[in-house]
Each structure stands twice: as structure tokens, then as C-alpha cells.
């Protein structure tokens, strides 16, 4: 569990990291450098769930050495499927990472939504649904490993 009190934003009591794969922690289907190590460190205090439409068909292979559950979402309404998983885990217990338009509902629903700009960019609607934006997945993961940074950004 990750607990942080943020003046004006409230108490965070997070149990899950729900993370999009394509464009968020990977580029062209390949896990970004250092993401595996950061995710495995975070797995010591948060349960990690990776949700993806798996555009490149590589997610399970790329994540085989990461302590996480991988959920491949298929069919229509991928945005709704992602949001439903966040709701099932418990809205107040989830920090969500994403970048695409199909991440907007989970970013909005999660207690803490973090949009990753990255090389692929991010959808404007998802940016507006998030609580904060980071340049890279590593920057976002480092927020969870150094939660005082969350306080510094989100307090008011």
C-alpha cells in the first residue's frame, strides 16, 4: 500500500497500479528501458495490473519478467472495459497510468490518474481527465517510488 496525505487533494491509500501498455510503458510494443526494474520495485507495495489492447501483440512476452497481471482487452468499448476494471478494484485504491484516448475513463475514475506524454504523445481528452501529467513512464513510476513528489505537485 502507498499512503500519502496531500493538502487540498486528500489522503491517498493506494493498493493498485493500473497501467496501459502501448505508448505508456512501451514504444512500438517494446517495454521501455528501466521500466521492468521500476515496476518490480513498485510491486513490493502495490499490485500491478497492465491493461492493453496490445496493438503490437508483444505485451505478455515483454512483461514476462515483471511482477504484474496482464489483461488483454478486446473488441468494442476498450475505454469502458478499462474503466470497469478500475471500478472492480476499488476507485479509491487505484493509481492509473495511460496516454491514449481509450485510457480517458480509467484516468478519470481512478483516485489518481497520471497521463504519460512519452514519444507517442497523449490524447487531449485523456490529458484533461488526468490529475497530473508526466513526460515519461519513468518519471511517473518515480513519483510512486518517491511519493513526496506527488505531494509537491498536487497540494494546494
C-alpha positions as CSV (number, residue, x, y, z in Angstrom):
1,X,0.0,0.0,0.0
2,X,1.1,3.6,-0.7
3,X,-0.3,6.2,1.7
4,X,0.2,9.9,1.2
5,X,-1.6,12.9,2.7
6,X,-1.8,15.7,0.2
7,X,-3.2,19.0,1.5
8,X,-6.2,20.0,-0.5
9,X,-6.2,16.8,-2.6
10,X,-6.8,14.4,0.3
11,X,-5.5,11.1,1.6
12,X,-4.2,8.6,-0.9
13,X,-4.4,4.9,0.2
14,X,-3.4,3.2,-3.0
15,X,-3.3,-0.6,-3.4
16,X,-3.2,-1.0,-7.2
17,X,-1.3,0.5,-10.1
18,X,-3.3,0.0,-13.3
19,X,-1.2,0.8,-16.3
20,X,-1.8,0.9,-20.0
21,X,1.0,-0.8,-22.1
22,X,1.1,0.6,-25.6
23,X,2.6,4.1,-25.7
24,X,2.6,4.4,-21.9
25,X,5.3,1.9,-20.7
26,X,6.2,0.7,-24.2
27,X,7.1,2.1,-27.6
28,X,6.2,0.1,-30.7
29,X,5.4,-2.9,-28.4
30,X,8.8,-2.9,-26.7
31,X,9.0,-2.2,-22.9
32,X,10.9,1.0,-22.3
33,X,14.3,0.8,-20.7
34,X,14.3,0.6,-16.9
35,X,10.5,0.2,-16.7
36,X,10.8,-3.5,-15.7
37,X,13.1,-2.7,-12.7
38,X,10.8,0.2,-11.6
39,X,7.7,-1.9,-11.9
40,X,9.2,-4.7,-9.9
41,X,10.3,-2.3,-7.2
42,X,6.7,-0.9,-7.0
43,X,5.3,-4.4,-6.9
44,X,6.7,-4.5,-3.4
45,X,3.9,-2.2,-2.2
46,X,1.3,-2.1,-5.0
47,X,-0.3,-4.8,-7.0
48,X,0.3,-4.1,-10.7
49,X,-2.3,-4.7,-13.4
50,X,-1.4,-3.9,-17.0
51,X,-4.3,-3.3,-19.3
52,X,-3.8,-3.2,-23.1
53,X,-5.4,-3.7,-26.4
54,X,-1.9,-5.0,-27.3
55,X,-1.6,-3.1,-30.6
56,X,1.7,-4.9,-31.4
57,X,1.0,-8.3,-29.9
58,X,4.0,-8.2,-27.6
59,X,2.7,-7.3,-24.2
60,X,2.7,-10.7,-22.5
61,X,6.2,-11.5,-23.8
62,X,7.6,-8.1,-22.9
63,X,6.1,-8.3,-19.4
64,X,7.1,-11.9,-18.6
65,X,9.7,-10.9,-16.0
66,X,7.5,-8.2,-14.4
67,X,5.5,-8.9,-11.2
68,X,2.1,-8.0,-12.7
69,X,-1.1,-9.3,-14.1
70,X,-1.6,-8.7,-17.8
71,X,-5.2,-8.2,-19.2
72,X,-5.6,-8.0,-22.9
73,X,-8.8,-6.1,-23.7
74,X,-10.5,-6.9,-27.0
75,X,-13.5,-5.9,-29.0
76,X,-15.5,-2.7,-28.7
77,X,-15.6,-0.1,-25.9
78,X,-12.0,-0.7,-24.7
79,X,-12.3,2.5,-22.7
80,X,-15.3,1.1,-20.8
81,X,-13.5,-2.2,-20.2
82,X,-10.5,-0.4,-18.7
83,X,-12.8,1.8,-16.5
84,X,-14.8,-1.3,-15.3
85,X,-11.6,-3.0,-14.1
86,X,-10.6,0.1,-12.1
87,X,-14.1,0.2,-10.6
88,X,-13.9,-3.5,-9.7
89,X,-10.5,-3.0,-7.9
90,X,-12.0,0.0,-6.0
91,X,-11.8,3.5,-7.3
92,X,-10.1,4.9,-4.2
93,X,-7.4,2.3,-4.3
94,X,-6.1,2.8,-7.8
95,X,-3.4,4.9,-9.4
96,X,-3.8,4.7,-13.2
97,X,-1.3,5.5,-16.0
98,X,-2.3,6.0,-19.6
99,X,-1.8,8.0,-22.7
100,X,-4.4,7.1,-25.3
101,X,-8.0,8.1,-25.8
102,X,-9.1,4.7,-24.6
103,X,-7.5,5.5,-21.2
104,X,-9.5,8.6,-20.5
105,X,-12.3,6.9,-18.5
106,X,-9.9,4.9,-16.3
107,X,-7.8,8.0,-15.7
108,X,-10.9,9.9,-14.6
109,X,-12.2,7.1,-12.5
110,X,-9.0,6.2,-10.6
111,X,-8.2,8.0,-7.3
112,X,-5.1,9.3,-9.0
113,X,-4.8,9.5,-12.8
114,X,-1.4,10.1,-14.4
115,X,-1.1,10.7,-18.1
116,X,2.2,9.9,-19.7
117,X,3.2,12.1,-22.6
118,X,6.1,10.0,-24.0
119,X,7.2,9.7,-27.6
120,X,3.8,8.7,-28.7
121,X,2.1,11.7,-27.2
122,X,-1.2,11.7,-25.4
123,X,-4.8,12.3,-26.3
124,X,-6.1,15.7,-25.2
125,X,-9.3,14.3,-23.8
126,X,-7.3,11.9,-21.6
127,X,-5.0,14.7,-20.5
128,X,-8.0,16.6,-19.3
129,X,-9.2,13.5,-17.4
130,X,-6.0,13.0,-15.5
131,X,-4.9,14.6,-12.2
132,X,-1.3,15.1,-13.4
133,X,0.9,14.7,-16.5
134,X,4.5,13.4,-16.7
135,X,6.9,13.4,-19.6
136,X,7.9,9.7,-19.4
137,X,6.8,6.5,-17.8
138,X,10.0,6.5,-15.7
139,X,9.0,10.0,-14.4
140,X,5.6,8.6,-13.4
141,X,6.9,5.5,-11.8
142,X,9.5,7.6,-9.9
143,X,6.5,9.5,-8.4
144,X,5.3,6.3,-6.8
145,X,8.8,5.4,-5.6
146,X,9.3,9.0,-4.2
147,X,5.7,10.0,-3.1
148,X,6.8,13.3,-1.6
149,X,6.9,14.4,-5.3
150,X,3.2,13.7,-5.5
151,X,2.6,16.0,-2.6
152,X,4.7,18.7,-4.1
153,X,2.7,18.7,-7.3
154,X,-0.9,18.0,-6.1
155,X,-1.1,20.1,-2.9
156,X,-3.0,23.4,-2.9
